[in-house]
Amino acid sequence: MATIFGEGAVLWSLALSWQALCSFDHRASRTVVAAIGPALYILASASFESFAEGASARPLLFGAVVLVYCGLILREHWISSKTEKLAGRAMVVGWFALHFLAGLVWTFAGDAFAIKPGTQSVFTEILALELLLHAVFGNLAAFVMIKDRVQLQNEWSAATDVLTGFVNRQTFLGMLQTLSHKIRGEGAFLYVDVDHVKRINDRFGHSGGDEVLKTCAELMAQELPKNALIGRLAGAEFAAYVPDCDIEGAEDLGHAICETVAQQMFFLGNEFVSVTVSVGVAHGLMQVTPDELLKRADVALHTAKDRGRNAVVVWDTGLAPQPV
């Protein structure tokens, strides 16, 4: 019986690994469901003669249960790897892939590992080694993946604006430099400024201003294509680079953002308040660098504000350069 419970403990460790991974990846864990496999294995091995110690059917059953749990673990990693890239996943996947292969061996070569009366089988020896390795590697794998996630979260926090979730100014400009050799003359910039945010802060407090900025950011992202790079450059200023967008399309996007924000009513201080935005647009026509596009969009934005705000202005050579 001790051997049977030892084998059940190995299966239980795999079941717990599966459930721990579900929790780690923010999916529902079902510990009771996970316990079914080990419980049935122990019950079958203790109750039925065909699965008793020394029977060739028991390694086959053991291998089959190992296959199920390792398959579930590998499936969880496959699902999670689509949305979160962790360097430690490859190591953990490799470990459980070896388990999966071992399960195939137990399942299809069970007779070779059957326990002979009065002997210590290879099957039993490997199980003992497995318990030790799994205890050590399981803790190591958890540490590595948690460390990877914390590092990613720290990097993301440093690169993004907390209020809106957009990349911050430093990250936005850095990504432009990285993309500069690819996007020359192929896209458009929109520089968006939320009008009179200071008045809102003075009247409704900074919490009211934050609500306006957050909602305007969401509305802006809603109108822009999925492949647009969007950043919050300053307090009420947002910039977006839209690849493969002609000047007419960029201007249409600017008007769509203006109209969507103007139609949104904000409930602040027990009253409804309307907000507008000004948009400056620039397009890369003559192999213009992203930095130059951003400067031109900024000039167009200042022109839109000078013309009374709640407007879209497209940069052209007739606009005055931005004052330094």
C-alpha positions, -999 to +999 in steps of 0.1 A: +000+000+000+029+024+007+040+021-029+005+028-042+002+059-020+037+071-032+025+068-068-006+086-059+015+114-044+033+118-077+000+122-095-012+146-069+019+167-074+010+169-111-026+178-103-015+206-080+009+219-106-020+221-130-041+240-106-013+263-095-007+272-131-044+280-136-042+303-106-009+319-117-024+327-151-056+341-136-079+313-146-103+295-123-087+267-103-107+235-094-087+216-068-115+191-062-116+182-099-078+179-099-079+154-071-101+130-090-072+114-109-050+106-080-080+095-059-093+071-086-057+057-092-053+049-055-088+035-052-084+013-083-049+001-072-061-008-037-094-023-047-090-043-080-067-073-084-057-063-119-042-030-105-026-045-074+011-044-067+030-066-091+003-063-118+013-050-152-019-029-156-009-005-128+021+012-147-003+015-177-029+032-156-002+054-139+012+064-173-023+073-186-030+096-157+004+112-161-005+118-197-037+135-188-023+159-163+008+168-183-014+173-213-036+197-193-005+216-180+010+219-215-024+232-227-025+259-200+010+270-210+000+271-247-030+292-240-011+316-217+019+320-240-004+337-266-010+367-242+020+367-219+056+359-230+076+347-200+111+334-205+107+308-178+078+291-196+101+273-220+119+256-191+087+246-174+072+234-207+103+213-213+100+197-179+063+187-184+070+176-219+095+151-205+067+140-181+044+135-211+070+113-228+075+094-196+037+088-195+038+074-230+066+050-219+046+038-188+015+034-209+029+014-238+057-004-220+041-011-187+050-048-186+087-039-184+082-019-152+058-042-135+067-047-098+081-082-092+073-098-058+102-093-034+121-069-057+126-032-061+115-024-097+128+003-120+093+017-118+095+022-080+130+037-082+121+062-108+090+072-088+112+080-058+135+101-079+106+118-095+092+130-062+125+145-053+131+162-087+095+175-089+097+190-054+130+208-063+121+218-099+085+228-091+096+254-066+124+266-090+100+269-119+075+289-098+102+312-086+115+318-122+080+325-136+070+348-108+103+367-112+097+370-150+062+384-144+073+409-118+101+421-142+076+425-170+052+443-148+079+467-136+090+473-172+054+479-183+048+503-154+079+523-163+068+525-199+032+534-196+010+561-182-008+549-151-040+569-158-047+560-194-026+528-200-010+545-231+028+545-234+044+575-218+064+602-236+098+586-232+086+553-244+066+568-273+096+588-286+118+558-281+095+536-302+095+562-329+132+561-331+132+523-334+106+525-361+121+554-380+138+534-407+105+516-414+079+543-415+094+571-435+067+586-457+042+559-449+020+572-421+004+601-403+006+618-369-022+631-349-015+654-320-045+657-297-050+682-268-080+681-245-093+717-243-094+737-210-084+708-187-071+734-162-106+749-159-120+714-152-093+708-125-100+742-109-137+737-109-141+699-102-107+690-087-080+668-102-102+637-098-126+653-123-098+662-146-084+626-144-119+612-153-121+635-184-085+626-195-091+588-190-124+589-209-110+610-237-081+586-241-106+557-244-126+575-270-094+584-289-083+548-289-118+537-300-116+558-332-080+549-341-070+517-360-057+488-339-022+492-353-018+529-342+009+538-317-007+560-291+011+579-263+003+604-236+030+630-240+020+655-214-008+663-190-036+667-216-016+660-248-018+627-267+000+617-299-007+589-323+012+575-352-010+557-377+010+536-403-002+533-439-026+562-436-030+589-462-036+625-455-074+623-461-077+593-438-057+610-411-079+641-413-110+619-411-096+603-380-090+637-364-126+648-371-139+615-358-120+620-325-133+656-322-169+646-328-168+616-305-154+636-276-178+665-282-208+641-280-196+626-247-212+642-216-193+640-183-211+639-150-189+660-127-199+677-095-236+667-099-238+683-133-232+673-169-202+689-186-191+688-223-155+686-233-137+692-267-103+684-281-081+701-307-062+680-332-031+687-353-024+663-382+008+658-403+016+633-430+049+619-442+050+627-479+087+635-488+105+608-467+099+629-436+113+614-404+090+606-375+105+634-354+097+659-381+062+646-384+057+650-347+069+686-349+046+694-378+016+678-360+025+700-330+025+731-351-009+721-366-022+716-331-011+750-319-028+765-350-061+746-341-060+760-306-053+795-319-083+792-341-106+787-312-101+750-303-124+720-310-109+719-345-087+698-368-058+714-386-036+697-412-001+709-414+011+725-446+040+747-456+020+779-449+018+772-411+042+791-390+069+770-373+064+761-336+079+787-313+109+775-293 
